[in-house]
């Protein structure tokens, strides 16, 4: 545990967990079964973050993108067999699992299937037992074919516009970002793309997250407000007709959301080009800032459990997960105060949301829910709001 924490806190490793553990000033091990942490400030969600962080072995020096990149280690229910990159990961039963009698399954194969049509065929004809991230327009189709489909109520998936904050980009101006935010028809996105399994979102803190303020979190409403959008566009100094590139992931849901936003921004008077791209293309752009708007999903439960930690990680200027390099001293201060176990956490997080709406680091669209399908023969499994498969040690196949 101490080795893992020290690796996370080393800035050169660029760990996505750094923001969550950054208040740790020192790590010591007074004996073989004790890890002692010294904090630089109170940290209200430390226990939750430590429960999320995967532990790595100290058996070899940690090198980013090298150590454990192509091999696996751990004490889990399944052992790593092989990784066929771009195709599948094969796991087998761990006979030395610390829970006696488990797992029931002999192994698990996780396959990469890009096309939704192929994924749906696999789950309906018995070639697959679990299908994560079900397309919302296919929920009824899968149910009609006898597949179990569950929408997890506490999950939060935020399709969010990441604006470039690079100097010279129109999106670096907060008034321009507000113009975009007011121009989006969130109700149309929720109804057309997510079939009602989503609600409009205005702040990066999602509905369902502790201390979410409903009034602030729905500021932009469920329809576009072109009058406010045009006023903010005028205040930004960005001329109507300015060409804007909207980069989306090359997959159906992202393209559908992007198409609606493209039409919304054209109503505002912007010349928007929609660019579906693969990760190998859009990720370098994201890190360089050489883009205008990029639509990406923020998977809330996966990154922080049920805490507002992901907001701190995405926005604070020192966070390695702040990929758009946003910086605002006042928001930094408010985030630290909110994470430091304040007397009134609701008020502290309300102040964060208020500042979020003032400076608009990101532009959320809707809060959608995680939908998972699984076969009738898979027993003992329940879809998790944390986007995980944490109960496969207790699952079995009923033939």
Wavefront OBJ file of the C-alpha trace (Angstrom):
o trace
v 0.000 0.000 0.000
v 2.791 2.437 0.911
v 4.563 1.646 -2.380
v 1.352 2.355 -4.330
v 0.693 5.675 -2.602
v 4.266 6.844 -3.092
v 4.072 5.929 -6.789
v 0.846 7.927 -7.138
v 2.331 10.955 -5.388
v 5.402 11.008 -7.645
v 4.544 13.721 -10.233
v 6.617 12.102 -12.986
v 4.246 9.118 -12.996
v 1.277 11.304 -14.018
v -1.193 9.175 -12.058
v -4.915 9.820 -12.532
v -5.253 9.147 -8.786
v -2.899 11.989 -7.831
v -5.628 14.572 -7.190
v -7.463 12.213 -4.855
v -4.400 11.527 -2.719
v -2.524 14.833 -3.098
v -3.219 15.975 0.522
v -0.976 13.110 1.722
v 2.295 14.736 2.810
v 4.126 11.652 4.089
v 3.746 7.865 4.151
v 5.322 5.629 6.800
v 5.106 1.956 7.783
v 5.701 1.581 11.551
v 5.243 -2.201 11.239
v 4.484 -4.851 8.618
v 0.697 -4.412 8.798
v 0.352 -0.663 9.328
v 0.478 2.256 6.889
v 0.505 5.704 8.482
v -0.484 8.760 6.455
v 0.320 12.361 7.338
v -2.004 14.882 5.684
v -1.257 18.476 4.747
v -4.928 19.334 5.238
v -8.190 17.569 6.154
v -9.466 15.388 3.309
v -13.115 14.435 3.617
v -13.166 11.598 1.068
v -9.782 9.986 1.761
v -11.254 6.672 2.907
v -13.387 6.413 -0.216
v -10.425 7.191 -2.470
v -8.204 4.590 -0.796
v -10.944 2.017 -1.386
v -10.891 2.816 -5.109
v -7.139 2.864 -5.749
v -5.773 -0.404 -7.187
v -2.726 -1.676 -5.288
v 0.445 -2.403 -7.263
v 3.298 -4.666 -6.237
v 6.657 -3.376 -5.034
v 8.392 -6.419 -6.556
v 9.779 -4.291 -9.365
v 10.399 -0.534 -9.836
v 7.400 1.309 -11.250
v 7.913 2.855 -14.690
v 4.911 4.632 -16.310
v 3.461 2.787 -19.326
v 5.922 -0.073 -18.750
v 5.570 -1.831 -15.418
v 2.346 -3.856 -15.396
v 1.390 -2.472 -18.825
v 1.422 -5.911 -20.461
v 1.338 -8.172 -17.412
v -0.983 -8.428 -14.433
v -0.610 -9.056 -10.716
v -2.864 -9.177 -7.680
v -4.902 -11.358 -5.345
v -8.205 -11.313 -7.241
v -10.486 -14.184 -8.241
v -8.993 -14.534 -11.730
v -5.442 -14.787 -13.100
v -4.167 -13.098 -16.239
v -3.543 -15.464 -19.170
v -2.960 -13.170 -22.116
v -3.896 -9.876 -23.749
v -4.512 -9.972 -27.489
v -4.326 -6.228 -28.068
v -7.361 -4.848 -29.853
v -9.122 -8.181 -29.513
v -9.487 -9.674 -26.029
v -8.164 -10.232 -22.506
v -8.256 -13.826 -21.245
v -8.448 -14.624 -17.525
v -8.577 -17.971 -15.707
v -9.748 -19.062 -12.263
v -7.360 -18.283 -9.388
v -7.281 -21.474 -7.323
v -5.501 -19.568 -4.546
v -8.184 -16.880 -4.220
v -8.460 -15.826 -0.585
v -12.229 -16.507 -0.440
v -12.669 -20.256 -0.061
v -14.793 -21.906 -2.758
v -14.770 -18.901 -5.069
v -14.856 -18.040 -7.891
v -17.410 -20.369 -9.460
v -16.421 -19.501 -13.018
v -13.454 -21.243 -14.670
v -12.505 -18.063 -16.490
v -13.537 -14.797 -18.086
v -12.884 -13.507 -21.609
v -13.267 -9.753 -22.181
v -13.568 -9.075 -25.894
v -13.230 -5.766 -27.714
v -16.165 -5.429 -30.107
v -16.372 -1.994 -31.681
v -19.643 -2.162 -33.621
v -22.836 -1.922 -31.567
v -24.665 -4.185 -34.035
v -22.115 -6.943 -33.441
v -22.309 -6.482 -29.667
v -26.091 -6.766 -29.768
v -25.895 -9.900 -31.927
v -23.395 -11.479 -29.524
v -25.516 -10.884 -26.420
v -28.753 -12.041 -28.067
v -27.396 -15.231 -29.682
v -25.446 -16.405 -26.620
v -21.918 -15.573 -27.765
v -21.573 -13.063 -24.889
v -22.980 -12.840 -21.376
v -22.428 -9.173 -20.472
v -22.758 -6.095 -22.670
v -21.718 -2.822 -21.006
v -22.761 0.606 -22.288
v -25.926 -0.489 -24.047
v -27.011 1.971 -26.776
v -30.086 3.691 -25.399
v -32.048 3.191 -28.607
v -31.560 -0.571 -28.303
v -32.873 -1.107 -24.765
v -36.362 -2.173 -25.881
v -34.939 -4.347 -28.669
v -32.764 -6.291 -26.225
v -35.582 -6.714 -23.718
v -37.826 -8.039 -26.467
v -35.174 -10.649 -27.280
v -35.136 -11.936 -23.706
v -31.946 -10.204 -22.547
v -31.757 -8.717 -19.044
v -31.278 -4.935 -19.296
v -30.661 -2.778 -16.209
v -30.401 1.003 -15.932
v -28.412 1.653 -12.757
v -30.143 4.503 -10.892
v -27.165 6.000 -9.029
v -24.718 5.986 -11.925
v -23.697 9.127 -13.765
v -22.324 9.350 -17.277
v -21.700 12.942 -18.405
v -21.304 13.587 -22.137
v -19.351 16.823 -21.720
v -17.862 19.383 -24.076
v -14.174 19.889 -23.315
v -13.274 23.389 -24.600
v -9.699 24.269 -25.476
v -8.308 26.918 -23.112
v -5.318 27.572 -25.326
v -4.665 31.256 -26.000
v -6.118 32.397 -29.309
v -8.876 29.799 -29.437
v -12.430 31.225 -29.335
v -13.197 28.659 -26.635
v -10.589 30.238 -24.315
v -13.063 33.080 -23.634
v -15.573 32.361 -20.817
v -18.312 34.371 -22.538
v -17.950 32.184 -25.621
v -18.179 29.056 -23.469
v -21.339 30.455 -21.846
v -22.771 31.162 -25.297
v -22.253 27.514 -26.255
v -23.723 26.335 -22.941
v -26.908 28.405 -23.380
v -27.330 27.322 -27.019
v -27.529 23.560 -26.343
v -30.933 21.863 -26.404
v -30.372 19.408 -23.565
v -33.946 18.153 -23.585
v -33.562 17.033 -27.186
v -30.332 15.185 -26.338
v -32.000 13.466 -23.365
v -35.102 12.449 -25.332
v -33.674 11.606 -28.758
v -30.311 10.067 -27.900
v -30.842 8.691 -24.399
v -34.541 7.830 -24.698
v -35.372 9.642 -21.468
v -32.680 7.880 -19.377
v -30.893 11.210 -18.885
v -31.532 14.663 -17.443
v -30.161 18.107 -18.375
v -26.855 19.014 -16.716
v -25.368 22.481 -16.224
v -22.477 21.925 -13.796
v -19.728 19.351 -13.751
v -21.135 18.068 -10.478
v -23.764 15.573 -11.598
v -27.221 14.879 -10.246
v -26.959 12.013 -7.779
v -23.587 13.232 -6.486
v -23.586 14.256 -2.795
v -24.125 18.014 -2.336
v -25.395 18.528 -5.892
v -27.572 21.654 -5.952
v -30.589 21.113 -8.204
v -31.184 24.800 -8.962
v -27.559 25.400 -9.975
v -27.242 22.022 -11.658
v -30.122 22.780 -14.021
v -29.311 26.451 -14.694
v -29.323 26.115 -18.501
v -32.668 24.321 -18.511
v -33.823 21.657 -20.932
v -34.178 23.883 -24.008
v -31.815 26.262 -25.758
v -31.939 29.939 -24.780
v -30.717 31.709 -27.917
v -31.235 35.196 -26.520
v -28.788 34.567 -23.673
v -26.485 32.641 -25.994
v -26.318 35.522 -28.490
v -25.694 38.050 -25.698
v -22.746 35.993 -24.421
v -21.446 35.500 -27.970
v -21.486 39.275 -28.478
v -19.668 39.783 -25.159
v -16.976 37.313 -26.254
v -16.134 39.299 -29.386
v -16.231 36.127 -31.491
v -17.944 36.916 -34.770
v -20.953 35.040 -36.089
v -19.899 32.644 -38.819
v -16.643 31.762 -37.067
v -15.646 28.193 -38.018
v -15.598 25.797 -35.047
v -14.526 22.153 -35.074
v -16.462 19.798 -32.816
v -14.500 16.574 -32.272
v -16.458 13.503 -31.141
v -15.557 9.886 -30.581
v -16.265 7.784 -33.635
v -19.176 5.844 -32.162
v -22.954 6.160 -32.659
v -24.025 7.791 -29.367
v -21.304 10.443 -29.438
v -22.037 11.229 -33.092
v -25.768 11.533 -32.310
v -25.124 13.964 -29.432
v -22.596 15.872 -31.535
v -25.036 16.200 -34.426
v -27.622 17.864 -32.148
v -25.010 20.240 -30.714
v -23.792 21.054 -34.224
v -27.323 22.062 -35.224
v -27.783 24.063 -31.995
v -24.583 26.053 -32.564
v -25.487 26.720 -36.177
v -28.666 28.326 -34.829
v -26.355 30.550 -32.790
v -24.605 31.559 -36.012
v -21.441 29.469 -35.725
v -20.041 27.444 -38.627
v -19.577 24.086 -36.902
v -17.839 21.105 -38.485
v -18.419 17.711 -36.830
v -15.294 15.503 -36.767
v -15.733 11.869 -35.618
v -12.284 10.569 -34.665
v -10.609 7.562 -33.068
v -8.730 7.853 -29.759
v -5.349 7.765 -31.507
v -6.313 11.018 -33.232
v -8.303 12.970 -30.671
v -6.253 12.262 -27.532
v -3.107 14.048 -28.791
v -5.314 17.026 -29.687
v -6.841 17.028 -26.213
v -3.442 17.138 -24.526
v -2.044 19.799 -26.883
v -5.072 22.107 -26.798
v -5.135 22.173 -30.610
v -8.896 21.869 -30.955
v -12.018 23.933 -30.315
v -14.593 21.644 -28.699
v -14.307 17.936 -27.908
v -17.209 15.792 -26.695
v -16.071 13.166 -24.176
v -17.780 11.132 -21.484
v -16.971 11.629 -17.812
v -17.804 8.405 -15.968
v -18.435 9.675 -12.463
v -18.647 6.479 -10.433
v -15.658 4.904 -12.122
v -13.302 7.703 -11.098
v -14.427 8.564 -7.580
v -17.186 6.302 -6.335
v -20.060 8.338 -4.965
v -18.088 11.458 -4.021
v -17.469 14.864 -5.688
v -13.772 13.963 -6.008
v -13.990 13.799 -9.807
v -14.922 17.516 -9.891
v -11.714 18.411 -8.032
v -9.696 16.085 -10.295
v -11.086 17.550 -13.510
v -10.913 21.242 -12.599
v -8.155 21.952 -10.060
v -5.132 23.479 -11.783
v -2.655 21.032 -10.201
v -4.576 17.876 -11.118
v -3.112 15.481 -13.660
v -6.664 14.768 -14.819
v -7.217 18.421 -15.774
v -6.463 17.610 -19.406
v -7.664 20.968 -20.764
v -5.213 22.815 -18.467
v -7.936 25.036 -17.032
v -6.777 27.369 -14.261
v -8.756 29.649 -11.975
v -7.297 30.632 -8.597
v -10.695 31.259 -6.999
v -12.086 27.908 -8.118
v -8.902 26.193 -6.875
v -9.456 27.775 -3.461
v -13.109 26.753 -3.325
v -12.310 23.177 -4.379
v -9.668 22.792 -1.659
v -12.083 24.184 0.924
v -14.851 21.805 -0.182
v -12.537 18.778 -0.063
v -11.130 19.723 3.350
v -14.032 18.523 5.509
v -15.755 21.925 5.988
v -18.345 22.529 8.693
v -21.036 22.964 6.008
v -20.044 20.796 3.017
v -23.274 21.539 1.152
v -22.512 25.278 1.229
v -18.895 24.665 0.231
v -19.865 22.576 -2.791
v -22.613 25.056 -3.681
v -19.911 27.726 -3.890
v -17.920 25.463 -6.225
v -20.940 25.041 -8.495
v -21.615 28.787 -8.495
v -18.034 29.513 -9.576
v -18.249 26.719 -12.158
v -21.196 28.530 -13.762
v -19.269 31.822 -13.744
v -16.106 30.597 -15.476
v -17.455 27.492 -17.322
v -14.335 25.291 -17.474
v -16.340 22.492 -19.127
v -19.755 22.447 -20.789
v -21.887 19.514 -19.565
v -24.858 18.391 -21.653
v -26.834 15.744 -19.748
v -26.404 13.277 -16.908
v -27.134 9.850 -18.339
v -27.317 6.534 -16.518
v -25.201 3.443 -17.073
v -27.128 0.702 -18.871
v -25.882 -2.880 -18.926
v -27.294 -6.010 -20.550
v -26.586 -9.552 -19.396
v -27.742 -12.993 -20.459
v -30.445 -15.071 -18.813
v -27.935 -17.826 -18.076
v -25.617 -15.553 -16.063
v -26.635 -15.828 -12.421
v -25.384 -14.051 -9.306
v -24.502 -10.871 -11.225
v -25.936 -7.393 -10.681
v -24.878 -4.378 -12.806
v -22.958 -1.816 -10.745
v -23.445 1.943 -10.681
v -19.645 2.144 -10.483
v -19.315 0.814 -14.076
v -17.521 -2.300 -12.781
v -17.786 -6.084 -12.780
v -17.020 -6.548 -9.115
v -19.244 -9.552 -8.433
v -17.940 -11.993 -11.046
v -16.265 -13.995 -8.281
v -19.789 -14.921 -7.132
v -21.413 -15.291 -10.556
v -22.044 -18.549 -12.375
v -23.436 -19.904 -15.633
v -26.692 -21.852 -15.456
v -26.785 -24.301 -18.366
l 1 2 3 4 5 6 7 8 9 10 11 12 13 14 15 16 17 18 19 20 21 22 23 24 25 26 27 28 29 30 31 32 33 34 35 36 37 38 39 40 41 42 43 44 45 46 47 48 49 50 51 52 53 54 55 56 57 58 59 60 61 62 63 64 65 66 67 68 69 70 71 72 73 74 75 76 77 78 79 80 81 82 83 84 85 86 87 88 89 90 91 92 93 94 95 96 97 98 99 100 101 102 103 104 105 106 107 108 109 110 111 112 113 114 115 116 117 118 119 120 121 122 123 124 125 126 127 128 129 130 131 132 133 134 135 136 137 138 139 140 141 142 143 144 145 146 147 148 149 150 151 152 153 154 155 156 157 158 159 160 161 162 163 164 165 166 167 168 169 170 171 172 173 174 175 176 177 178 179 180 181 182 183 184 185 186 187 188 189 190 191 192 193 194 195 196 197 198 199 200 201 202 203 204 205 206 207 208 209 210 211 212 213 214 215 216 217 218 219 220 221 222 223 224 225 226 227 228 229 230 231 232 233 234 235 236 237 238 239 240 241 242 243 244 245 246 247 248 249 250 251 252 253 254 255 256 257 258 259 260 261 262 263 264 265 266 267 268 269 270 271 272 273 274 275 276 277 278 279 280 281 282 283 284 285 286 287 288 289 290 291 292 293 294 295 296 297 298 299 300 301 302 303 304 305 306 307 308 309 310 311 312 313 314 315 316 317 318 319 320 321 322 323 324 325 326 327 328 329 330 331 332 333 334 335 336 337 338 339 340 341 342 343 344 345 346 347 348 349 350 351 352 353 354 355 356 357 358 359 360 361 362 363 364 365 366 367 368 369 370 371 372 373 374 375 376 377 378 379 380 381 382 383 384 385 386 387 388 389 390 391 392 393 394 395 396 397 398 399
